[in-house]
Amino acid sequence: GQMWWGVAQQGMYNLLGLALALALVYLVMQRLADRILAPIERLVRVAKDISRLGQYDLRVQKTSEDELGELTDEFNRMLSQIELRDAPRSCARPCWRLKRPIAPSRSFWPT
């Protein structure tokens, strides 16, 4: 009887230790997942806003100096390059809507 009680008691301690270890692992993994997924979710949200609205002036806030921070920097840099590339087109569009062509100024032409 006493030997079985000792084995059962040791088994219960082992199960309790395993449960505590699993709870600790769960908490650590939850925290890591939040730390990793939050910046990715911000990137996805801004990318969706840009594709839906066409606003290339939106940027993602950098929150870390790790690989995700580097990805955020490159994403923002890519958006800046798209903005610069599209700037001449966006400036030219209103000119097509003018009712009268723009006349050259006389001060620039020799008389």
N, C-alpha and C positions, 0 to 999 in steps of 0.2 A: 503494500500500500504506500509506504513512505517513498519508495523509489519512484513509483508512478506519479505521485504528487510532485516530486521534484522535477521530473521530466515535463509534466504538464505546466508547471510554473515557469520553467525555462522556455518552453514553447510560447507561453503567453508574453514573456518578456521579449522574445525574438519578434513576435508579431507586432508588439507595441513599438519596438525599435524600427521595424520595417515601415509601419504606418507613419511614424514621425519623419523618417527619411524621405518617404514618398511625398509627404506634405511639404517638406522643405524644398525638395526638387521641384514640385509644382509651383511654389511661390517664386523661386528663382527663375524658372522658365517663363512664368507669366510676366515677370518684370523684364526679362530679356526680350520677349516677344513684343511687349509694348514699346520698348526702346528701339527695336528694329523696325517694327511695322508703322509706327507713327510717322516717321519721315517719308516712308514709301507711300503711305496714304495721302500725305500732303502733296507729293509729286503727282500722284494719280488725280487728285482733285483739281490741281492747277492745270494739268494736261487736258482734262475733260472740259474745264472752263474755257481754255484757249481754243480747243477744237469746236466747241459749241458757239462761242461768242466771237472768235477771230481776234481776240485781244492779245497781241503778242507783247504787250507792255506789262503783263502780269509776271510776277516772280515768286519763287518759293523761298521761304525764310530758312536760312541755314541754321541748324541747331547743334551741330557737332563738327569735330575736326577729323572724323574717321572716314571710311570709304563712302558712307552715306552723305557726309558733308561734301566730299569731293564730287559725288554724283549730282548733288544739288547745285554746286558751282558750275559744273559742266552743262547742266540743264539750263540754268540761267544764262550762261554764256551763249548757248545755242539760240535761245530766244532773242538775245541782243543782236546776234548776227542776222537772224531772220528779220528783225525790225529794221536794221540798217539796209539789208537787201531790198526790202519792200518800201522803204522811205521814198525813193524817187517815184515809184508808181503811185503812192498815195498822194504825193504833191502834184503829180500830173493830172490826176483825175478831175479835180475841180476846174482846171483850165479847159477841159473839153466841154464843160457846162456853160462857159461864157457865151453870151449872146453875140457880143462883138469881139473880133480879134483884138489883141492888145497892140496898139500902135506904138512904133518906136518913138522915143523921146527925141525932140529936135536938138537937145543939147549934146547928144552923142554923135550927131551927124554934122560933118562940115558943110558950111553954106557957101 
